[in-house]
Amino acid sequence: MRERVSPQEWKLRVDLAACYRLVALFGWDDLVFTHISARVPDELGHFLINPYGLFFDEITASSLIKVDHSGAPLHDTSFPVNPAGFVIHSAVHAGRPDVHCVLHTHTPYGVAVAAQASGLLPLSQQSAFVLASLAYHDYEGVALREAEKARLVADLGAAQHLILRNHGLLTCGRSIAEAFQSMYILEAACRIQVLAQAGGPLVEVPQTIIDNIAAQVREVTQGLGAALVWPGLLRLLDRRMPGYEA
């Protein structure tokens, strides 16, 4: 595959394959039933998504499938595309041109919070980061219907994090690294909430802090955002789950 695509697409493939394996490494995968996509640079309406049937720790840069706006593969592959994955990801990519990566999970802690009427509560520093850019989308069954796409995009709006009620979590980013880091923080916030709710009375983060958290994030990451941790994540992957670059 490397010889058949541009250097820019190959780099994207390597990073996206790494993201799939990191999701497996962190235990966020759900057999084959979640998905991550990335917009192909300079190819309008084309994005990369997983081959439906491969486990996330099996995915490589070459195995990723490039699809068009209708979900049709643009190269030979023996694997289908997850129909629900295509509906969700094509909707976000079409409706949010600023988004280059979309990551969706069904983790137990994420679904637990998605099932709570109050949603994510301001109980931790992690939740403060998320609440600065969070939206909700009501459950409509398995995401197979074209009509749901417009509602999903409208609910997402300009947010970076989306809680799919009774379903799971979704993050989007200007890069694969950004979408992954956003999911890491959202997943942590959900886990902390469920654990905290098992204890005594809760103390909430003041709204005034949440309103100013974005500036604090820029300061603490020295303006690098997710680029601060992505190289380290790749080094971790090289030690624990190598082979994604194939």
C-alpha positions in Angstrom: 0.0 0.0 0.0 2.8 2.4 0.8 3.9 2.6 -2.9 0.3 3.2 -4.0 -0.5 6.3 -1.9 1.0 9.7 -1.3 3.5 10.3 1.5 0.9 12.4 3.2 -1.7 9.6 3.1 0.9 7.0 4.3 1.7 9.2 7.3 -2.0 9.5 8.1 -2.4 5.7 7.7 0.5 5.0 10.2 -0.9 7.5 12.7 -4.5 6.1 12.4 -3.3 2.5 12.7 -1.4 3.6 15.8 -4.5 5.1 17.2 -6.5 1.9 16.7 -3.8 -0.1 18.5 -3.6 2.5 21.3 -7.4 2.2 21.8 -6.8 -1.6 22.1 -3.9 -1.1 24.5 -5.9 1.2 26.7 -8.8 -1.3 26.7 -11.4 0.9 25.0 -12.1 -1.4 22.1 -15.4 -3.4 21.9 -14.5 -6.4 19.8 -14.9 -4.9 16.3 -17.9 -2.6 17.0 -16.3 0.8 17.4 -14.4 2.9 14.9 -12.0 5.7 14.2 -11.7 7.6 11.0 -9.4 10.2 9.5 -9.9 12.6 6.6 -7.5 12.0 3.7 -5.6 15.2 2.9 -6.4 16.9 -0.4 -9.1 14.4 -1.3 -12.5 15.9 -0.8 -15.0 13.4 0.7 -12.5 10.6 1.3 -11.5 9.2 4.6 -9.8 6.2 6.1 -11.7 3.7 8.4 -11.1 0.2 9.8 -11.6 -3.0 7.9 -14.7 -4.4 9.6 -13.8 -7.7 11.2 -10.2 -7.0 12.2 -9.6 -6.5 15.9 -8.0 -3.2 16.7 -4.7 -4.7 17.7 -4.5 -6.3 14.3 -4.9 -3.1 12.2 -2.0 -1.9 10.2 -1.4 1.2 8.0 -2.0 -0.9 4.8 -5.1 -2.6 6.0 -7.1 0.6 6.5 -9.8 1.2 4.0 -10.2 4.4 2.0 -13.8 5.2 1.3 -15.7 7.9 -0.6 -18.7 10.0 0.6 -21.0 7.0 -0.1 -19.0 4.5 1.9 -17.6 2.7 -1.2 -14.0 1.4 -0.9 -11.6 3.1 -3.3 -9.3 0.2 -3.5 -9.4 -3.6 -3.4 -10.1 -5.0 0.1 -11.5 -8.3 1.4 -13.2 -6.6 4.3 -16.5 -4.6 4.4 -17.0 -1.3 6.1 -19.0 -1.1 9.3 -22.3 0.4 8.2 -23.0 2.2 11.5 -19.4 3.5 11.5 -19.9 5.0 8.1 -23.1 6.7 9.1 -21.6 8.4 12.1 -18.2 9.3 10.6 -19.4 10.4 7.2 -21.9 12.7 9.0 -19.2 14.4 11.1 -16.7 14.7 8.3 -19.3 16.2 6.0 -20.7 18.6 8.6 -17.5 19.7 10.3 -14.8 20.5 7.7 -12.5 21.5 10.6 -12.5 17.9 11.9 -9.8 15.6 10.6 -10.3 12.6 13.0 -13.4 11.1 14.6 -13.1 8.5 17.4 -16.0 6.6 18.9 -16.1 4.1 21.8 -18.5 2.0 23.8 -16.5 1.7 27.1 -18.4 0.6 30.2 -17.6 3.9 32.1 -18.5 6.0 29.0 -21.8 4.2 28.5 -22.5 4.4 32.2 -22.3 8.2 32.2 -24.2 8.3 28.8 -27.0 6.5 30.6 -27.2 9.1 33.4 -29.9 11.8 33.0 -27.5 14.4 34.3 -24.7 13.4 31.9 -21.1 14.3 32.8 -20.8 16.2 36.1 -18.1 18.7 37.0 -16.4 16.5 39.5 -12.8 16.5 38.3 -10.2 18.5 36.5 -10.7 16.0 33.6 -14.4 16.8 33.5 -13.6 20.5 33.4 -11.5 20.1 30.3 -14.4 18.2 28.6 -17.3 20.4 29.8 -15.7 23.4 28.1 -16.6 21.7 24.8 -19.3 19.0 25.2 -22.5 18.1 23.5 -25.1 15.3 23.7 -27.0 13.3 21.1 -30.1 11.2 22.0 -30.2 7.5 21.3 -32.0 6.5 18.1 -31.0 2.8 17.9 -28.0 1.5 16.0 -26.8 4.3 13.8 -27.9 2.9 10.4 -30.3 5.5 9.1 -29.3 8.3 6.8 -31.8 10.6 8.5 -30.0 10.5 11.8 -26.9 12.2 10.3 -28.3 15.7 10.2 -29.5 15.4 13.8 -26.2 14.1 15.0 -24.3 16.9 13.3 -26.7 19.5 14.7 -26.3 18.2 18.2 -22.5 18.1 17.9 -22.4 21.7 16.8 -18.9 23.1 17.3 -18.1 20.8 20.2 -15.0 18.5 20.5 -16.7 15.9 22.7 -20.1 14.2 22.2 -21.9 11.9 24.6 -24.2 9.6 22.7 -27.0 8.9 25.2 -27.2 5.2 26.2 -24.6 4.4 23.5 -21.1 5.8 24.1 -18.6 8.5 23.6 -17.3 10.4 20.5 -14.4 12.9 20.1 -13.2 14.8 17.1 -10.0 16.7 16.5 -7.9 18.6 14.0 -5.5 15.7 14.2 -5.5 12.0 15.2 -3.4 12.9 18.2 -6.0 15.5 19.3 -9.0 13.2 18.9 -7.1 10.5 20.9 -6.1 12.8 23.7 -9.7 14.2 23.9 -11.0 10.6 24.3 -8.4 9.8 26.9 -9.6 12.8 29.0 -13.3 12.1 28.4 -12.9 8.4 29.3 -11.0 9.4 32.5 -13.7 11.9 33.4 -16.4 9.3 33.0 -14.5 6.7 35.1 -13.8 9.2 37.8 -17.5 10.1 38.0 -18.7 6.6 38.3 -16.1 5.9 41.0 -16.9 9.1 42.9 -20.6 8.4 42.8 -19.9 5.2 44.8 -18.6 7.3 47.7 -19.8 10.1 49.9 -21.1 13.6 49.1 -19.6 15.1 45.9 -17.8 18.5 45.4 -18.3 20.1 42.0 -15.8 22.2 40.0 -17.1 25.8 39.9 -18.4 27.0 36.5 -15.9 30.0 36.6 -13.0 27.5 36.4 -14.6 25.6 33.5 -15.2 28.9 31.6 -11.4 29.6 31.7 -10.1 26.1 31.4 -9.1 26.3 27.7 -6.5 29.0 28.5 -5.1 26.9 31.3 -4.8 23.9 28.9 -2.8 26.0 26.4 -0.5 27.1 29.2 0.1 23.7 30.8 0.8 22.1 27.4 3.0 25.0 26.3 0.8 25.6 23.3 1.5 22.1 21.9 -1.8 20.5 22.8 -1.9 16.8 21.9 1.4 17.0 20.1 3.0 17.1 23.5 2.1 13.5 24.3 1.6 11.8 20.9 5.3 11.0 20.3 5.5 9.3 23.7 2.3 7.3 22.9 4.0 6.1 19.7 7.1 5.1 21.7 4.8 3.2 24.2 3.1 1.4 21.3 6.5 0.5 19.7 7.4 -1.2 23.0 4.0 -2.9 23.7 2.3 -3.5 20.3 4.7 -2.9 17.4 3.8 -3.6 13.7 1.2 -1.0 13.0 3.4 0.7 10.4 3.2 -2.3 8.0 
